[in-house]
Amino acid sequence: MSDRTVHVIGAGLAGSEAAWQAANMGVKVILHEMKPHKMTPAHHQSLFGELVCSNSLRSEMPENAVGLLKAEMSALGSLIMEAAMKTRVPAGSALAVDRTAFASYITEQIKNHPLITVVEEECAHPIDGEITVIATGPLTSDPMADYIKTLVGDKRLHFFDAAAPIVEASSIDMSKAFIASRYGKGEACYINCPMTKEEYDVFYEALVSAEEAPLKDFDKESQKELTVFEGCMPVEVMAKRGYETLLYGPMKPVGLPLPDTGKEAFAVLQLRQENLDKTMYNLVGFQTHLTFPEQRRVFRLIPGLENAEFVRYGVMHRNTFLNSPDLLDESYRLKSNGLVYFAGQMTGVEGYVESAGSGLVAGVNAARQALGKEPFFFSPVSELGAMARYVAHGSLGDFQPMNANFGVIEPLEKKVKGGKQARNKVYAERSLSYIESIKDALKD
C-alpha cells in the first residue's frame, strides 16, 4: 500500500470509476463531491454516478465500438459496468439501467470501500502537492472552471461544443463522390459530394423542416451566445435564411468541377479528412442542432452519404472541455503539472461509457504514480487506448469531443473479407486479447 493519497474531485461516472480503480490498486482515495450541498442545473439527486439524460449506455455488442469499450472495462473490473449489469432493464441489444438503482449501487460501493473516504465539499482547485484527478464534468462549477482557466489558459478551455458530424470513410459511396481540393489548390484531400438542383431541392426542404433537439434550461443562454458567431451557426439555421444561402456557404460548388464533365454541380458538400489514417471524415460547415435521428435522415439524402455510418453526430450545447491535445498525455495527466489528471467529458470524450473509461485510465495511472510506478499507456488496439490517444493527439482539424468508434482505433494490418461486421469482430477479438494480456502488467 502507498503512503500517498489520490484525491478525486467529482463523483460522476468518471470520478467514481477513477476512485474505484485507484482504491482497488491499494491506494487511499479521498473523493470530493459537492452534492448534496450544491447541485448543477442538470442534477437532482445526491447520489454518485447520476445519469442526467438517457438511461441507456448504448450497444452491448462487442462488434459495436461502445460495446467493445464496455467489454474492455468489464474485464478490468469497472465499477460502472458492474453497476450497469446489476441494475439493467430490458432494452434489446442495448444496455439500459434503472437510473436510481444504478446510481444507488455506485454510491453504496464507493462509500463502503475501505480505502475510499468521501468528503462532501465543493473544491475550487486541486489539492496542493497531492495527486489529483479532476472529474467535474461538462457543467463544472464556476470556481473550478475559473481555476482551470488559470491553469491551462483561456484559449485552451472551451465552453461551447459546436461540432459537425463525422462519418466512417468506408461508408461513403465513392461512385457518387470524388476527391479534389477547391480550385485544385494543394493536395486533393477533400471528398466531394455533388448534387443536382433536384437533389438539392429535396435535401433543402428536409433540412429546413427537420426537428431540432430540445434545449435544456442551462443551454438556452449558451445557445444565444453561440449564434452571435457566424462560424458556429447551425446549418439548418443558415438554410432558413434563404434557399441560396448554403450555395454561397458550406455547399458552394465553385472551383470543384465534376471529373466526368468539367462543369460545376449545382451544390457540393465537402468532407474533410479527420484523422491520419483517413478512416473518418467530417461534414465541413455542418455543425447542427438537429436530433440525431433527423441528422441520419436528412444528411443521408446527400448523394454518396445514403449509407453513411456516423461515428459522431453534430452537436451544439454547453460543454466545458479542454483543448486536450495541447494539455494531456495518454494517461490523461496534465503535461504542465505532473500531479494533476483530468477525466470525463472535460477531456474530450463524449458519452457515459466513454467518460467512465477515461476515469478508469486516469484512476489506474494516478494510483500507479502514488505507488511510484511508471505511467501505463493503453495500446490503441483497444478502445480505451484509442480514445486516450485521440484525447492526447487529437485530429487534423479543431479538436472536438468524440464518442468511441472504430475510426480512432489502430487499423488492422490486413483487410478483412466479409464486410463491416466481420471487420469489427476482428477489431474486438484483437482488443480483448490485448486487455487480457495486460491485466497483470497494470499492477506491476
Secondary structure, 3 states (H helix, E strand, C coil): CCCCEEEEECCCHHHHHHHHHHHHCCCEEEEEECCCCCCCCCCCCCCCCCCCCCCEEEECCCCCHHHHHHHHHHHCCCHHHHHHHHCEECCCCEEEECHHHHHHHHHHHHHHCCCEEEEECCCCCCCCCCEEEECCCCCCCHHHHHHHHHHHCHHHEEEEEEECCEEEHHHCCCCCCEEECHHHCCCCCEEEEEECHHHHHHHHHHHHCCCECCCCHHHHHHHHHHCCCHHHCCHHHHHHCCCCCHHHCCCCCCCCECCCCCCECCEEEEEEECCCCCCEEEECCCCCCECHHHHHHHHCCCCCCCCCCEEECCEEEEEEEECHHHHECCCCEECCCCCEEECCHHHCECCHHHHHHHHHHHHHHHHHHHCCCCCCCCCCCCHHHHHHHHHHHCCCCCCCCECCCCCCCCCCCCCCCCCHHHHHHHHHHHHHHHHHHHHHHHHC
